[in-house]
Amino acid sequence: MLRRRRKRQRAVRYLDLLALAVGALGWRCVKLYGREFPTPLLWVYASGVAEDVGVVVRARAVGGAWVYQDVQRGQVLFPCGDAKAAAERVDSVLKGRLFPANW
């Protein structure tokens, strides 16, 4: 039980850092950290007209390292050690979804 709580706290800490970094790039975030969610999630989405375009991210341990993962597609976005670089990757993913013909 204690180990699970520590992993959850660590995931929340990494997602908080990512939320700050993507917020600085102009994206909006909804933190889904409540106990009703089996794992903490961060929904990053476009503000304005295209609010239906977004990505749900989780932080998870994989092979001893922590990574940010796109929940919908299951792909690893970036290691958790560099929130700024991870935010740039999320930014690229979202721009690709907003403007598929240009990206």
N, C-alpha and C positions, 0 to 999 in steps of 0.2 A: 504494500500500500504506500509506504513512504517513497519507494523508488518510483512508483507511478506518479506521485505528486511532484517529485523533483523533476521528472521528465516533462511534465505538464508546465511547470514553472519556467523551465528552460525554454520550451517552445514558445511560451507567451513572451518571454524576454526577447527572443529573436524576432518574433512577429511585431513587437512594439518598435524595435529598431527599423524594421522594414517599413512599417507604417509611417514613421517620421521621414524616411528617405523618399518614399513615393509621394508623400504629401508635398515635399519640397519641389517635386517635379510637376505638381499640379493635379495629381490624381486624388480621388476621394477614397476613403477606407471605412469599412464597417468591421469592427472587431467582434468576432463571434467566439468569445472565450467562456461563455457560461457553462455551467455544469450540464445543461441539456445537450451540449455537443460532446461527443466522445473524445474529440481531439480539438484543440484550439485552431480556429481558422481565421483568415483575414481575407475579406472580400475587397478587392481593389477595382474601382470602376471609373468610368468617364463621367465627369460632371457636365450637366447641361442636357442637350438634346438626346445624346446616345447613352443614357444611363443603363440600358440593357446590355452594354458591352462591358465586360469585366473579366476578372480572373480570380478564382478562389485559391489561396495559397495556404499551405501548412508547412510547419517546420518539423522535420523528423530526423531521427538518428538512422543512418544507413552505414553499416560496417564501421561503426566507431566514430563517424563524422556526422555532423548535422548539415542538412541541406534544406533549401526551400523547394517545395514541390507544387506544381500545378495540379490541383486535385482533380479537375475535370479530365485532363489528358494523361495524368500519371507521370508526366515528364519532370525530371529534375531541372529547375531553373538556374540555381546557383548555390554554391556552398554558403553556409550561414555566417562565415567569418567576415564577410565584406558586404554590409547592408547597402552601401552606395552602389556598388557594382551590381548587386542583386536587383536594386531598384531600377537601374538602367536596363537590365534584362526584362523586367516586368514592363517597363515603359515600351520597349521594343515589341513585346508580345501584344500589348494593348493597341499600339499604333498599327500593327499588322492586322488586328481584328477590326479596327475602325476603318482603315483604308487598305483593304486587301489588294486593290489594283495597283496601288503605289508602293507597296512594301515588298 
